[in-house]
């Protein structure tokens, strides 16, 4: 049984697991955030630790959205299209192709709140929520819709392992 099967077998109530699958995660240095370097570092860590699945770190450069200064500004939150997510999608594709037959590959996904904090700051987001959460909700909806592009692309069957 490979690691993929070990994890998926947990879903079968009729099968007793041979062991409890586990994994440990960390962020790699900036040099390993994109491209083949990121794929190679994730695989190296996966193999070295003996983890039972590959967890992809979501490493993306979030531009600061300086236009958001007051709660009503959240309607101005930029909508990021597929191109914004090309780098992490490339890492996901590389890892699924390299390890997908032997192990589950799981993408880290941040909540819209965490994404909003990356685009501005945790202090600004929380202050604006306290002041007028309905206005902030507009920006959160934009972030959510943008993230859904990323999620749907991660589910793309073209990533199938070889």
Rosetta silent file (secondary structure, phi, psi, omega in degrees, C-alpha in Angstrom):
SEQUENCE: XXXXXXXXXXXXXXXXXXXXXXXXXXXXXXXXXXXXXXXXXXXXXXXXXXXXXXXXXXXXXXXXXXXXXXXXXXXXXXXXXXXXXXXXXXXXXXXXXXXXXXXXXXXXXXXXXXXXXXXXXXXXXXXXXXXXXXXXXXXXXXXXXXXXXXXXXXXXXXXXXX
SCORE:     score description
SCORE:     0.000 S_00000001
   1 L     0.000  131.405  177.049    0.000    0.000    0.000 S_00000001
   2 L   -89.006  178.409 -175.713    1.365    3.421   -0.921 S_00000001
   3 H   -65.587  -35.776  177.898    0.879    6.618    1.083 S_00000001
   4 H   -59.488  -48.802 -179.622   -2.038    7.728   -1.062 S_00000001
   5 H   -65.066  -37.496  179.554   -3.908    4.504   -0.347 S_00000001
   6 H   -60.296  -41.710 -179.980   -3.049    4.687    3.368 S_00000001
   7 H   -73.396  -45.511 -178.760   -4.710    8.092    3.675 S_00000001
   8 H   -65.843  -29.908  177.836   -7.697    7.268    1.468 S_00000001
   9 H   -63.919  -19.932  177.055   -8.293    4.019    3.367 S_00000001
  10 H   -62.467  -22.547 -179.603   -9.149    6.121    6.415 S_00000001
  11 H   -78.622  -16.693 -178.247  -12.436    6.871    4.674 S_00000001
  12 L   -92.770  107.562 -177.620  -13.385    3.199    4.581 S_00000001
  13 L   -65.478  -18.334 -178.772  -15.006    2.272    7.906 S_00000001
  14 L   -86.258   -7.699 -179.791  -14.595   -1.412    7.072 S_00000001
  15 L  -109.590  134.258  175.237  -10.803   -1.212    6.897 S_00000001
  16 L   -90.313  126.288 -178.693   -8.553   -0.953    9.903 S_00000001
  17 L   -65.777  142.607  175.943   -5.622    1.359    9.183 S_00000001
  18 L   -68.614  -29.747  178.094   -2.168   -0.181    9.313 S_00000001
  19 L  -161.083  169.845  177.944   -1.023    3.067   10.939 S_00000001
  20 L   -94.223  113.872  179.543   -2.242    6.628   11.448 S_00000001
  21 L   -60.805  148.124 -178.947   -1.013    8.822    8.583 S_00000001
  22 L  -148.282  162.167  176.270    0.741   12.028    9.587 S_00000001
  23 L  -157.204  156.817  178.939    2.512   15.043    8.125 S_00000001
  24 L  -130.022  146.211 -172.971    4.391   18.117    9.315 S_00000001
  25 L  -130.560  151.639  172.654    4.536   21.451    7.561 S_00000001
  26 L  -158.227  162.434  175.834    6.715   24.504    7.300 S_00000001
  27 L   -90.510  140.307  177.986    7.356   27.372    4.935 S_00000001
  28 L   -92.295  164.334  179.540   10.507   27.219    2.836 S_00000001
  29 L   -60.970  162.526 -177.145   12.802   30.146    2.108 S_00000001
  30 H   -50.720  -35.802 -178.521   11.995   32.700   -0.580 S_00000001
  31 H   -64.617  -15.553 -176.792   14.176   30.869   -3.130 S_00000001
  32 H  -114.935   28.568 -178.716   11.754   27.913   -2.941 S_00000001
  33 L   -90.618  -23.107 -174.261    8.438   29.718   -3.370 S_00000001
  34 L  -138.623  162.301  170.677    8.014   29.297   -7.128 S_00000001
  35 H    65.598 -160.305 -177.018    8.881   27.128  -10.089 S_00000001
  36 H   -63.095  -30.689  177.616   10.882   23.936  -10.142 S_00000001
  37 H   -60.734  -39.440  178.406   12.807   25.000   -7.027 S_00000001
  38 H   -68.516  -43.010  178.913    9.525   24.949   -5.066 S_00000001
  39 H   -60.687  -48.888 -178.096    8.515   21.579   -6.508 S_00000001
  40 H   -62.131  -41.597 -179.061   11.918   20.092   -5.721 S_00000001
  41 H   -67.240  -41.983  176.350   11.987   21.461   -2.151 S_00000001
  42 H   -60.362  -44.752  179.981    8.484   20.161   -1.391 S_00000001
  43 H   -66.105  -40.850  177.657    9.436   16.724   -2.733 S_00000001
  44 H   -59.641  -46.458 -179.453   12.719   16.707   -0.830 S_00000001
  45 H   -64.809  -43.514  178.800   10.905   17.552    2.408 S_00000001
  46 H   -58.117  -47.905 -178.010    8.181   14.979    1.731 S_00000001
  47 H   -70.494  -41.272 -177.535   10.722   12.222    1.131 S_00000001
  48 H   -65.397  -39.390 -176.896   13.058   13.210    3.962 S_00000001
  49 H   -85.623  -18.393 -176.596   10.301   13.332    6.593 S_00000001
  50 L    72.432   22.562  179.674    8.386   10.282    5.357 S_00000001
  51 L   -56.891  162.084 -178.339    5.139   12.252    5.479 S_00000001
  52 L   -97.031   -7.602  171.658    1.992   10.565    4.235 S_00000001
  53 E  -153.247  161.671  179.599    0.859   13.349    1.926 S_00000001
  54 E   -97.324  121.635  176.661    2.314   16.380    0.188 S_00000001
  55 E  -108.266  119.921 -177.875    1.012   19.694    1.488 S_00000001
  56 E   -85.832  126.460  174.818    1.754   22.595   -0.824 S_00000001
  57 L   -75.042  134.055 -179.645    2.583   25.860    0.865 S_00000001
  58 L   -87.237   93.296 -178.256    0.603   28.749   -0.647 S_00000001
  59 L  -108.983  108.832 -179.735    3.389   31.198   -1.382 S_00000001
  60 L  -142.920  143.354  177.899    2.218   34.221   -3.316 S_00000001
  61 L   -82.181  114.700  179.196    3.265   37.841   -3.297 S_00000001
  62 L   -91.866  117.026  175.552    0.296   39.883   -2.139 S_00000001
  63 L   -69.401  143.658  175.465    0.429   43.467   -3.359 S_00000001
  64 L   -72.864  129.386 -179.841   -0.503   46.020   -0.753 S_00000001
  65 L   -97.710   89.979 -173.801   -3.858   47.554   -1.654 S_00000001
  66 L   -71.569  -17.288 -179.885   -3.248   51.112   -0.547 S_00000001
  67 L   -67.739  -17.747 -178.539   -6.663   52.322   -1.786 S_00000001
  68 L   -89.380  103.364 -179.238   -8.298   50.690    1.230 S_00000001
  69 L  -121.732  -24.353  179.630   -8.195   53.277    3.987 S_00000001
  70 L  -137.859  163.214 -175.342  -11.758   53.256    5.330 S_00000001
  71 H   -52.883  -39.157 -178.353  -14.512   50.606    5.436 S_00000001
  72 H   -66.925  -17.342  179.890  -16.269   51.874    2.306 S_00000001
  73 H   -72.176  -14.346 -177.819  -13.044   51.381    0.344 S_00000001
  74 H   -62.660  -21.352  175.321  -13.424   47.583    0.504 S_00000001
  75 H   -67.163  -16.599  179.848  -15.644   47.803   -2.586 S_00000001
  76 H   -90.165    2.820 -179.207  -12.441   48.840   -4.412 S_00000001
  77 L   -55.854  125.570  178.978  -10.674   45.550   -3.611 S_00000001
  78 L   -63.592  145.883  174.179   -9.081   44.372   -6.872 S_00000001
  79 L   -96.153  118.399 -178.307  -10.369   41.149   -8.385 S_00000001
  80 L   -94.815  127.767 -178.232   -7.427   38.894   -9.167 S_00000001
  81 L   -91.553 -175.381 -175.662   -7.809   36.583  -12.150 S_00000001
  82 H   -52.686  -38.518 -177.316   -6.083   33.296  -12.984 S_00000001
  83 H   -56.997  -33.733  179.435   -2.841   35.040  -14.006 S_00000001
  84 H   -61.530  -30.488 -174.824   -2.347   36.185  -10.413 S_00000001
  85 H   -99.741    7.797 -174.925   -2.233   32.544   -9.304 S_00000001
  86 H   -55.990  -43.064 -177.151    0.017   31.163  -12.081 S_00000001
  87 H   -62.928  -52.945  178.729    3.054   30.593   -9.840 S_00000001
  88 H   -66.695  -29.551  176.099    1.329   28.496   -7.143 S_00000001
  89 H   -66.247  -36.273  176.762   -0.671   26.678   -9.825 S_00000001
  90 H   -64.536  -40.081  177.256    2.590   25.730  -11.511 S_00000001
  91 H   -64.497  -43.964  179.235    3.914   24.338   -8.232 S_00000001
  92 H   -60.381  -46.136 -179.556    0.682   22.378   -7.735 S_00000001
  93 H   -61.143  -45.147  179.762    0.866   20.931  -11.227 S_00000001
  94 H   -61.936  -40.754 -179.095    4.498   19.920  -10.790 S_00000001
  95 H   -72.145  -38.500  177.753    3.845   18.228   -7.449 S_00000001
  96 H   -64.818  -42.501  179.203    0.757   16.359   -8.632 S_00000001
  97 H   -64.762  -36.929 -176.294    2.664   15.076  -11.659 S_00000001
  98 H   -80.936  -36.322 -171.050    5.637   14.052   -9.511 S_00000001
  99 H  -125.797   -6.318 -171.830    3.894   12.569   -6.479 S_00000001
 100 L   -61.511  -25.002  177.837    0.180   12.264   -7.210 S_00000001
 101 L   -76.922  -28.806 -174.515    0.214    8.529   -7.900 S_00000001
 102 L  -100.838  -20.161 -175.820    1.943    7.747   -4.615 S_00000001
 103 L  -151.672  150.479  171.709    0.550   10.385   -2.256 S_00000001
 104 E   -68.157  144.454  177.316   -2.303   12.819   -1.929 S_00000001
 105 E  -117.552  119.992 -173.602   -1.282   16.368   -2.786 S_00000001
 106 E  -119.746  128.001 -179.909   -3.091   19.000   -0.747 S_00000001
 107 E   -88.103  135.258  169.922   -2.967   22.737   -1.396 S_00000001
 108 L   -70.451  137.402  177.661   -2.857   25.200    1.477 S_00000001
 109 L  -135.437  125.292  177.932   -5.690   27.671    1.130 S_00000001
 110 L   -88.314  151.287  177.655   -6.047   30.806    3.210 S_00000001
 111 L   -70.355  160.526  174.674   -9.427   32.204    4.205 S_00000001
 112 H   -56.666  -34.745  177.148  -10.670   35.461    2.656 S_00000001
 113 H   -61.368  -47.597 -179.919   -9.977   37.097    6.037 S_00000001
 114 H   -63.790  -39.875  177.844   -6.323   35.998    5.959 S_00000001
 115 H   -62.295  -43.124  178.448   -6.017   37.104    2.340 S_00000001
 116 H   -59.222  -39.878  178.231   -7.474   40.512    3.248 S_00000001
 117 H   -64.983  -35.713  177.073   -4.855   40.819    5.994 S_00000001
 118 H   -68.543  -36.031 -179.341   -2.112   40.045    3.460 S_00000001
 119 H   -76.544  -24.951  179.678   -3.425   42.719    1.073 S_00000001
 120 L  -128.487 -103.606  173.479   -3.703   45.321    3.849 S_00000001
 121 L  -161.270  156.648  179.841   -2.984   44.475    7.501 S_00000001
 122 H   -61.978  -37.691  179.981   -4.645   42.562   10.304 S_00000001
 123 H   -65.325  -41.773  179.976   -5.093   45.796   12.266 S_00000001
 124 H   -67.028  -45.947 -179.048   -6.788   47.558    9.360 S_00000001
 125 H   -60.992  -49.026 -177.670   -9.092   44.630    8.577 S_00000001
 126 H   -66.051  -37.959  177.816  -10.179   44.120   12.175 S_00000001
 127 H   -63.464  -43.552 -179.119  -10.690   47.857   12.748 S_00000001
 128 H   -67.637  -36.402  177.058  -12.818   48.126    9.615 S_00000001
 129 H   -62.884  -42.886  179.001  -14.867   45.059   10.576 S_00000001
 130 H   -65.302  -36.443 -176.911  -15.589   46.618   13.964 S_00000001
 131 H   -75.808  -45.485 -177.064  -16.474   49.942   12.356 S_00000001
 132 H  -161.297   82.676 -175.080  -18.671   48.710    9.474 S_00000001
 133 H   -63.362  -26.563  179.523  -18.613   44.998    8.735 S_00000001
 134 H   -65.919  -35.315  178.070  -21.151   45.341    5.917 S_00000001
 135 H   -71.370  -41.399  179.415  -18.712   47.461    3.916 S_00000001
 136 H   -64.148  -33.621  179.523  -15.826   45.046    4.553 S_00000001
 137 H   -55.984  -33.565  178.726  -18.088   42.217    3.430 S_00000001
 138 H   -62.186  -44.650  178.176  -17.982   43.673   -0.103 S_00000001
 139 H   -68.565  -37.691  178.625  -14.221   43.274   -0.263 S_00000001
 140 H   -63.357  -35.690  178.101  -14.385   39.812    1.275 S_00000001
 141 H   -65.765  -39.954  177.923  -16.805   38.769   -1.469 S_00000001
 142 H   -64.081  -46.051  178.951  -14.348   39.970   -4.130 S_00000001
 143 H   -61.413  -43.181  179.646  -11.499   38.082   -2.465 S_00000001
 144 H   -60.867  -46.356  179.497  -13.665   34.957   -2.176 S_00000001
 145 H   -61.990  -39.333  177.673  -14.612   35.062   -5.862 S_00000001
 146 H   -65.856  -45.939  178.539  -10.968   35.494   -6.800 S_00000001
 147 H   -60.333  -32.823  179.499   -9.875   32.613   -4.550 S_00000001
 148 H   -65.160  -28.888  173.046  -12.494   30.402   -6.168 S_00000001
 149 H   -61.353  -46.905  179.465  -10.675   30.802   -9.478 S_00000001
 150 H   -61.196  -46.536 -179.247   -7.594   29.403   -7.770 S_00000001
 151 H   -60.204  -46.376 -179.053   -9.542   26.561   -6.130 S_00000001
 152 H   -64.687  -36.807  177.574  -11.180   25.550   -9.410 S_00000001
 153 H   -68.661  -35.199  176.441   -7.827   25.604  -11.202 S_00000001
 154 H   -65.597  -25.891  179.734   -6.308   23.398   -8.490 S_00000001
 155 L   -88.224    5.062 -177.393   -9.099   20.920   -9.198 S_00000001
 156 L   -63.082  125.374 -178.201   -8.192   20.941  -12.894 S_00000001
 157 H   -69.461  -11.883  177.319   -7.941   17.378  -14.198 S_00000001
 158 H   -66.759  -12.397  179.553   -5.072   18.403  -16.491 S_00000001
 159 H   -81.353   -0.950 -173.196   -2.853   18.066  -13.394 S_00000001
 160 L   -47.278  140.824 -179.336   -3.267   14.292  -13.401 S_00000001
 161 L   -68.916  152.610 -177.741   -0.101   12.484  -12.383 S_00000001
 162 L   -99.305    0.000    0.000    1.893   10.717  -15.060 S_00000001
